[in-house]
């Protein structure tokens, strides 16, 4: 069984050739393949995803495969690159190898040679580079397929993802607030399923105009409407034997809901302008931040489609319900945005970290990531202090600290109502806050912090490690 965490980005402007090569790599090598049609898109994927191997084509008038190879190293020094060079251009081939490329391919790419080169590059990555990454601060045990978290709620989520992935057939409905990582969960389900060698096709139903979404999903035939100058394959067909991820499904219009229901029930669909149905076998994973039950009651979402989609419901907890994961997430984001910067962020002082843990994060993980990126840009080379944080974080921290100094533990924040509370989460949150305050008072001296907390130093160190606070 291949390692689902291994990933390749294929950058080539020639779509049909790129898609054929990507499909062959998925099938024969067994890894995740990201596709990019432009250099900018490819480099953005390289910066966002944990890419092992990059294959770059030639873009006349833009970046050549060799230039992309050099720029990739500035983004991720550990990526294994396979640039393309024009046939017969021996000088460029020699330069590619001399500047660190693992191998080079002649362009246009021979698909069989491309598959072999990628397989060898991944083997090289596993042997030499992956060993070094095992020593990274953020360990695989701290997360699951790119989703960071060690809290009880996240461990339960990871276990559910594994069980759902094994099924490989049932539709899945992922619910959660904006910014919680619904697409990451969908990608993890795909990567661990029997469909992992096929395409993962994401569609944001809210981002595509209503008049274009039908064509994007189902495709169309030439002449079916004004502007349809050629046949177009829909994303549903592109996801055949793979996974179709429909993000923000709650924004889909009723007429398209009916067509999607047919795909789920009959495993077939009609492209726009075509009367002959096309059979398709795609696992559908849908996601939304909206309350579909309420939309069904309002009549804007089909009840039968809702039940078809929610065979396996998954709810992602908001960040405020798993505060113990915040230090780990911050550590991961600091690593990402420190890459290739001369002035690297040195971390967060205990008081600043305490403020971040206390903040409710209405924008969830996405908001936290944006904040860390901002701190890396503004305070590179330094350690972030409480006064360096945005005012809304600082003011909230001041309110909490002042009330904590004068109020007993069972103050207003911990009032037990009829609905009950998550006892373990509250206790863990309070314990974390005490530890961070002790570190702040002692200026980071762990021995002294343990003394004022009446803990053994070894006990404090173990708690710091368990909570992911050892770097702070």
TORPAGU-440080 format. One record per residue (C-alpha): x, y, z. Coordinates in nm, 3 decimals, decimal comma, always signed. Layout:
BEGIN
PT/px/py/pz
PT/X/Y/Z
...
***
This chain:
BEGIN
PT/px/py/pz
PT/+0,000/+0,000/+0,000
PT/+0,142/+0,340/-0,099
PT/+0,190/+0,623/+0,145
PT/-0,110/+0,857/+0,092
PT/+0,091/+1,148/+0,228
PT/+0,323/+1,144/-0,075
PT/+0,222/+1,412/-0,320
PT/+0,330/+1,541/-0,661
PT/+0,252/+1,867/-0,837
PT/+0,242/+1,860/-1,216
PT/+0,272/+2,204/-1,381
PT/+0,193/+2,210/-1,752
PT/-0,016/+2,443/-1,965
PT/-0,115/+2,166/-2,207
PT/-0,427/+2,042/-2,031
PT/-0,502/+1,715/-2,208
PT/-0,144/+1,589/-2,183
PT/-0,120/+1,700/-1,821
PT/-0,442/+1,520/-1,727
PT/-0,333/+1,198/-1,900
PT/+0,004/+1,200/-1,724
PT/-0,157/+1,283/-1,386
PT/-0,401/+0,993/-1,426
PT/-0,118/+0,752/-1,510
PT/+0,087/+0,866/-1,208
PT/-0,211/+0,823/-0,976
PT/-0,282/+0,476/-1,112
PT/+0,069/+0,335/-1,142
PT/+0,260/+0,518/-0,867
PT/-0,026/+0,551/-0,618
PT/+0,018/+0,904/-0,486
PT/-0,174/+1,231/-0,466
PT/-0,126/+1,445/-0,778
PT/-0,201/+1,818/-0,786
PT/-0,237/+1,975/-1,130
PT/-0,158/+2,333/-1,229
PT/-0,203/+2,500/-1,565
PT/+0,017/+2,804/-1,494
PT/+0,347/+2,866/-1,311
PT/+0,177/+3,091/-1,054
PT/-0,083/+2,825/-0,973
PT/+0,184/+2,558/-0,942
PT/+0,402/+2,764/-0,708
PT/+0,097/+2,851/-0,498
PT/+0,023/+2,478/-0,457
PT/+0,389/+2,418/-0,367
PT/+0,371/+2,683/-0,093
PT/+0,036/+2,554/+0,042
PT/+0,074/+2,175/+0,025
PT/+0,340/+1,935/+0,152
PT/+0,475/+1,848/-0,194
PT/+0,739/+1,577/-0,242
PT/+0,801/+1,601/-0,619
PT/+0,744/+1,880/-0,873
PT/+0,735/+1,822/-1,250
PT/+0,742/+2,148/-1,444
PT/+0,673/+2,195/-1,813
PT/+0,767/+2,479/-2,048
PT/+0,574/+2,806/-2,070
PT/+0,689/+3,015/-2,367
PT/+0,715/+3,381/-2,274
PT/+0,684/+3,297/-1,903
PT/+0,888/+3,079/-1,669
PT/+1,067/+2,787/-1,830
PT/+1,076/+2,450/-1,656
PT/+1,428/+2,533/-1,541
PT/+1,325/+2,869/-1,393
PT/+1,035/+2,702/-1,212
PT/+1,276/+2,444/-1,073
PT/+1,496/+2,720/-0,926
PT/+1,202/+2,913/-0,782
PT/+1,061/+2,597/-0,626
PT/+1,375/+2,557/-0,415
PT/+1,322/+2,904/-0,273
PT/+0,974/+2,800/-0,158
PT/+1,058/+2,448/-0,039
PT/+1,424/+2,347/-0,028
PT/+1,331/+1,979/+0,017
PT/+1,112/+1,932/-0,290
PT/+1,250/+1,695/-0,555
PT/+1,227/+1,867/-0,893
PT/+1,200/+1,730/-1,246
PT/+1,211/+2,024/-1,490
PT/+1,139/+1,991/-1,860
PT/+1,384/+2,119/-2,123
PT/+1,339/+2,150/-2,500
PT/+1,437/+1,842/-2,698
PT/+1,806/+1,865/-2,792
PT/+1,884/+2,152/-2,552
PT/+2,182/+1,984/-2,386
PT/+2,298/+2,306/-2,219
PT/+1,973/+2,346/-2,025
PT/+1,974/+1,978/-1,929
PT/+2,325/+2,006/-1,784
PT/+2,234/+2,327/-1,601
PT/+1,927/+2,160/-1,449
PT/+2,133/+1,875/-1,306
PT/+2,409/+2,108/-1,187
PT/+2,159/+2,327/-0,997
PT/+2,004/+2,042/-0,801
PT/+1,734/+1,889/-1,020
PT/+1,684/+1,520/-0,959
PT/+1,630/+1,450/-1,329
PT/+1,505/+1,627/-1,640
PT/+1,251/+1,537/-1,908
PT/+1,231/+1,643/-2,270
PT/+0,922/+1,840/-2,368
PT/+0,657/+1,741/-2,470
PT/+0,670/+1,478/-2,196
PT/+0,665/+1,113/-2,289
PT/+0,403/+0,978/-2,047
PT/+0,583/+0,651/-1,978
PT/+0,909/+0,832/-1,905
PT/+0,722/+1,077/-1,684
PT/+0,570/+0,800/-1,470
PT/+0,908/+0,629/-1,428
PT/+1,080/+0,956/-1,337
PT/+0,818/+1,043/-1,074
PT/+0,834/+0,693/-0,921
PT/+1,212/+0,716/-0,890
PT/+1,194/+1,069/-0,751
PT/+0,950/+0,958/-0,480
PT/+1,178/+0,667/-0,393
PT/+1,469/+0,911/-0,362
PT/+1,255/+1,139/-0,147
PT/+1,162/+0,849/+0,083
PT/+1,524/+0,738/+0,124
PT/+1,703/+1,067/+0,174
PT/+1,476/+1,361/+0,246
PT/+1,192/+1,203/+0,445
PT/+1,440/+1,098/+0,716
PT/+1,526/+1,460/+0,784
PT/+1,160/+1,561/+0,806
PT/+1,096/+1,310/+1,085
PT/+1,282/+1,543/+1,318
PT/+1,055/+1,841/+1,245
PT/+0,889/+2,010/+1,540
PT/+0,537/+1,931/+1,430
PT/+0,521/+1,551/+1,432
PT/+0,285/+1,325/+1,242
PT/+0,147/+1,222/+1,581
PT/+0,032/+1,584/+1,622
PT/-0,212/+1,558/+1,333
PT/-0,366/+1,353/+1,057
PT/-0,299/+1,404/+0,686
PT/-0,227/+1,774/+0,722
PT/-0,498/+1,835/+0,985
PT/-0,328/+1,949/+1,306
PT/-0,471/+1,853/+1,644
PT/-0,429/+1,628/+1,947
PT/-0,743/+1,723/+2,141
PT/-1,002/+1,459/+2,221
PT/-1,246/+1,601/+1,967
PT/-0,988/+1,593/+1,688
PT/-0,875/+1,238/+1,773
PT/-1,240/+1,132/+1,747
PT/-1,262/+1,311/+1,412
PT/-0,949/+1,134/+1,280
PT/-1,090/+0,797/+1,384
PT/-1,417/+0,875/+1,206
PT/-1,231/+0,981/+0,890
PT/-1,049/+0,646/+0,880
PT/-1,372/+0,449/+0,919
PT/-1,550/+0,656/+0,653
PT/-1,256/+0,625/+0,413
PT/-1,259/+0,246/+0,435
PT/-1,619/+0,239/+0,306
PT/-1,533/+0,421/-0,018
PT/-1,896/+0,434/-0,138
PT/-2,133/+0,614/+0,099
PT/-2,192/+0,985/+0,053
PT/-2,057/+1,212/+0,327
PT/-2,187/+1,547/+0,453
PT/-1,924/+1,757/+0,630
PT/-2,064/+2,037/+0,842
PT/-1,881/+2,305/+1,032
PT/-1,824/+2,679/+1,053
PT/-1,627/+2,862/+0,786
PT/-1,255/+2,818/+0,826
PT/-1,264/+2,488/+1,015
PT/-1,100/+2,286/+0,734
PT/-1,384/+2,103/+0,561
PT/-1,187/+2,052/+0,239
PT/-0,891/+1,913/+0,435
PT/-1,122/+1,653/+0,587
PT/-1,262/+1,567/+0,243
PT/-0,911/+1,528/+0,100
PT/-0,811/+1,304/+0,392
PT/-1,112/+1,078/+0,330
PT/-1,015/+1,051/-0,037
PT/-0,647/+0,989/+0,037
PT/-0,722/+0,697/+0,267
PT/-0,989/+0,538/+0,050
PT/-0,970/+0,282/-0,229
PT/-1,027/+0,575/-0,469
PT/-0,703/+0,752/-0,375
PT/-0,540/+0,670/-0,710
PT/-0,814/+0,858/-0,897
PT/-0,908/+1,225/-0,916
PT/-1,018/+1,436/-0,623
PT/-1,233/+1,705/-0,787
PT/-1,334/+2,004/-0,572
PT/-1,620/+2,235/-0,671
PT/-1,714/+2,544/-0,471
PT/-2,084/+2,584/-0,542
PT/-2,091/+2,936/-0,396
PT/-1,794/+3,063/-0,598
PT/-1,924/+2,970/-0,945
PT/-2,210/+3,183/-1,091
PT/-2,542/+2,999/-1,112
PT/-2,555/+3,021/-1,491
PT/-2,213/+2,849/-1,520
PT/-2,236/+2,593/-1,240
PT/-2,452/+2,349/-1,439
PT/-2,202/+2,343/-1,725
PT/-1,909/+2,311/-1,482
PT/-2,067/+2,015/-1,305
PT/-2,232/+1,826/-1,591
PT/-2,042/+1,951/-1,897
PT/-2,197/+2,051/-2,228
PT/-2,190/+1,969/-2,597
PT/-2,087/+2,205/-2,873
PT/-2,365/+2,443/-2,975
PT/-2,587/+2,373/-2,671
PT/-2,589/+2,744/-2,582
PT/-2,432/+3,071/-2,694
PT/-2,059/+3,051/-2,639
PT/-2,043/+2,668/-2,633
PT/-1,789/+2,645/-2,915
PT/-1,666/+2,297/-2,821
PT/-1,758/+1,997/-2,608
PT/-1,671/+2,033/-2,240
PT/-1,629/+1,750/-1,989
PT/-1,803/+1,824/-1,659
PT/-1,636/+1,786/-1,324
PT/-1,867/+1,500/-1,230
PT/-1,736/+1,297/-1,522
PT/-1,380/+1,400/-1,440
PT/-1,436/+1,254/-1,090
PT/-1,537/+0,913/-1,230
PT/-1,403/+0,637/-0,998
PT/-1,264/+0,915/-0,779
PT/-1,415/+1,167/-0,538
PT/-1,633/+1,471/-0,611
PT/-1,618/+1,733/-0,335
PT/-1,908/+1,979/-0,343
PT/-1,823/+2,265/-0,109
PT/-2,098/+2,502/+0,009
PT/-2,369/+2,267/-0,119
PT/-2,628/+2,476/+0,064
PT/-2,591/+2,746/-0,204
PT/-2,689/+2,515/-0,491
PT/-3,009/+2,614/-0,674
PT/-3,311/+2,377/-0,676
PT/-3,286/+2,286/-1,046
PT/-2,929/+2,164/-1,000
PT/-3,023/+1,985/-0,679
PT/-3,262/+1,770/-0,883
PT/-2,990/+1,682/-1,135
PT/-2,745/+1,600/-0,856
PT/-3,004/+1,375/-0,692
PT/-3,019/+1,174/-1,013
PT/-2,641/+1,131/-1,005
PT/-2,662/+0,991/-0,652
PT/-2,962/+0,766/-0,722
PT/-2,902/+0,646/-1,077
PT/-2,525/+0,698/-1,113
PT/-2,581/+0,883/-1,440
PT/-2,631/+1,234/-1,578
PT/-2,696/+1,428/-1,899
PT/-2,449/+1,695/-2,014
PT/-2,612/+2,021/-2,115
PT/-2,751/+1,980/-2,468
PT/-2,713/+1,600/-2,475
PT/-2,998/+1,348/-2,446
PT/-2,786/+1,036/-2,400
PT/-2,702/+0,971/-2,035
PT/-2,346/+0,912/-1,918
PT/-2,278/+0,658/-1,644
PT/-2,049/+0,769/-1,363
PT/-1,906/+0,616/-1,046
PT/-1,794/+0,898/-0,820
PT/-1,807/+0,920/-0,443
PT/-1,974/+1,246/-0,344
PT/-1,856/+1,437/-0,037
PT/-2,054/+1,755/+0,032
PT/-1,980/+2,033/+0,278
PT/-2,155/+2,340/+0,410
PT/-2,139/+2,593/+0,691
PT/-2,515/+2,643/+0,667
PT/-2,787/+2,456/+0,857
PT/-2,932/+2,222/+0,593
PT/-3,213/+2,111/+0,826
PT/-3,332/+2,470/+0,841
PT/-3,295/+2,514/+0,463
PT/-3,509/+2,202/+0,412
PT/-3,779/+2,347/+0,641
PT/-3,765/+2,677/+0,449
PT/-3,808/+2,490/+0,121
PT/-3,481/+2,605/-0,038
PT/-3,309/+2,266/-0,015
PT/-3,459/+1,933/-0,126
PT/-3,533/+1,698/+0,162
PT/-3,463/+1,386/-0,047
PT/-3,123/+1,524/-0,152
PT/-3,041/+1,610/+0,208
PT/-3,098/+1,250/+0,317
PT/-2,900/+1,119/+0,020
PT/-2,605/+1,342/+0,106
PT/-2,601/+1,286/+0,481
PT/-2,560/+0,908/+0,485
PT/-2,247/+0,970/+0,692
PT/-2,255/+1,310/+0,867
PT/-1,930/+1,460/+1,000
PT/-1,917/+1,774/+1,212
PT/-1,587/+1,958/+1,253
PT/-1,552/+2,133/+1,590
PT/-1,482/+2,508/+1,583
PT/-1,143/+2,621/+1,709
PT/-1,287/+2,766/+2,031
PT/-1,391/+2,412/+2,131
PT/-1,040/+2,270/+2,094
PT/-0,821/+2,544/+2,236
PT/-0,548/+2,299/+2,336
PT/-0,469/+2,261/+1,963
PT/-0,396/+2,633/+1,917
PT/-0,023/+2,618/+2,013
PT/+0,033/+2,328/+1,770
PT/-0,145/+2,513/+1,490
PT/+0,057/+2,827/+1,556
PT/+0,379/+2,625/+1,551
PT/+0,285/+2,470/+1,217
PT/+0,192/+2,805/+1,059
PT/+0,511/+2,968/+1,185
PT/+0,710/+2,689/+1,016
PT/+0,522/+2,739/+0,690
PT/+0,551/+3,117/+0,671
PT/+0,910/+3,125/+0,801
PT/+1,025/+2,928/+0,498
PT/+1,287/+3,108/+0,291
PT/+1,271/+3,426/+0,499
PT/+1,589/+3,587/+0,622
PT/+1,411/+3,728/+0,928
PT/+1,221/+3,440/+1,083
PT/+0,962/+3,478/+1,354
PT/+1,103/+3,348/+1,682
PT/+0,768/+3,255/+1,837
PT/+0,524/+3,407/+2,085
PT/+0,581/+3,520/+2,442
PT/+0,368/+3,340/+2,706
PT/+0,134/+3,638/+2,752
PT/+0,074/+3,660/+2,376
PT/+0,018/+3,285/+2,355
PT/-0,232/+3,303/+2,643
PT/-0,425/+3,577/+2,461
PT/-0,441/+3,365/+2,144
PT/-0,565/+3,064/+2,339
PT/-0,835/+3,273/+2,511
PT/-0,963/+3,436/+2,191
PT/-1,284/+3,273/+2,049
PT/-1,164/+3,277/+1,682
PT/-1,492/+3,333/+1,493
PT/-1,301/+3,271/+1,169
PT/-1,153/+2,950/+1,309
PT/-0,828/+2,800/+1,178
PT/-0,825/+3,020/+0,868
PT/-0,836/+3,333/+1,085
PT/-0,557/+3,200/+1,308
PT/-0,341/+3,121/+1,004
PT/-0,391/+3,472/+0,867
PT/-0,290/+3,619/+1,203
PT/+0,029/+3,412/+1,216
PT/+0,118/+3,511/+0,860
PT/+0,067/+3,876/+0,954
PT/+0,298/+3,837/+1,257
PT/+0,567/+3,672/+1,042
PT/+0,557/+3,965/+0,799
PT/+0,547/+4,241/+1,061
PT/+0,771/+4,093/+1,333
PT/+1,017/+3,868/+1,149
PT/+1,338/+3,822/+1,350
PT/+1,157/+3,890/+1,679
PT/+0,933/+3,721/+1,933
PT/+0,570/+3,837/+1,930
PT/+0,470/+4,018/+2,251
PT/+0,120/+4,082/+2,379
PT/+0,138/+4,446/+2,263
PT/+0,222/+4,329/+1,910
PT/-0,111/+4,153/+1,868
PT/-0,416/+4,325/+1,714
PT/-0,610/+4,540/+1,961
PT/-0,914/+4,311/+1,975
PT/-0,694/+4,027/+2,102
PT/-0,509/+4,245/+2,353
PT/-0,826/+4,403/+2,494
PT/-0,990/+4,064/+2,541
PT/-0,678/+3,933/+2,714
PT/-0,682/+4,232/+2,951
PT/-1,046/+4,169/+3,040
PT/-0,982/+3,804/+3,113
PT/-0,667/+3,866/+3,318
PT/-0,828/+4,139/+3,528
PT/-1,139/+3,932/+3,598
PT/-0,929/+3,625/+3,674
PT/-0,731/+3,818/+3,934
PT/-1,042/+3,914/+4,130
PT/-1,286/+3,630/+4,065
PT/-1,289/+3,273/+4,199
PT/-1,236/+2,978/+3,963
PT/-1,609/+2,913/+3,934
PT/-1,675/+3,267/+3,810
PT/-1,922/+3,369/+3,538
PT/-1,726/+3,195/+3,261
PT/-1,778/+2,859/+3,430
PT/-2,145/+2,882/+3,533
PT/-2,309/+2,541/+3,494
PT/-2,641/+2,570/+3,315
PT/-2,912/+2,314/+3,232
PT/-2,741/+2,230/+2,901
PT/-2,425/+2,123/+3,083
PT/-2,062/+2,182/+2,984
PT/-1,769/+1,996/+2,835
PT/-1,599/+1,930/+3,169
PT/-1,269/+1,795/+3,032
PT/-1,234/+2,084/+2,789
PT/-1,294/+2,345/+3,058
PT/-1,050/+2,181/+3,299
PT/-0,786/+2,148/+3,030
PT/-0,835/+2,511/+2,922
PT/-0,803/+2,638/+3,279
PT/-0,491/+2,424/+3,339
PT/-0,331/+2,560/+3,021
PT/-0,405/+2,915/+3,127
PT/-0,251/+2,860/+3,471
PT/+0,065/+2,716/+3,319
PT/+0,102/+3,004/+3,072
PT/+0,047/+3,261/+3,346
PT/+0,311/+3,090/+3,561
PT/+0,557/+3,099/+3,271
PT/+0,477/+3,465/+3,215
PT/+0,533/+3,553/+3,581
PT/+0,865/+3,363/+3,589
PT/+0,980/+3,496/+3,251
PT/+0,981/+3,146/+3,103
PT/+1,175/+2,980/+3,388
PT/+1,020/+2,631/+3,400
PT/+1,176/+2,534/+3,732
PT/+1,037/+2,845/+3,903
PT/+0,700/+2,806/+3,725
PT/+0,673/+2,451/+3,861
PT/+0,750/+2,579/+4,211
PT/+0,473/+2,840/+4,216
PT/+0,229/+2,586/+4,073
PT/+0,331/+2,331/+4,340
PT/+0,426/+2,081/+4,069
PT/+0,733/+1,871/+4,014
PT/+0,945/+2,012/+3,732
PT/+0,915/+1,680/+3,543
PT/+0,535/+1,696/+3,576
PT/+0,529/+2,048/+3,431
PT/+0,757/+1,947/+3,143
PT/+0,530/+1,654/+3,064
PT/+0,223/+1,881/+3,061
PT/+0,403/+2,130/+2,836
PT/+0,487/+1,850/+2,594
PT/+0,136/+1,707/+2,599
PT/-0,021/+2,047/+2,534
PT/+0,229/+2,139/+2,264
PT/+0,360/+2,432/+2,470
PT/+0,721/+2,320/+2,509
PT/+0,847/+2,576/+2,256
PT/+0,682/+2,863/+2,447
***
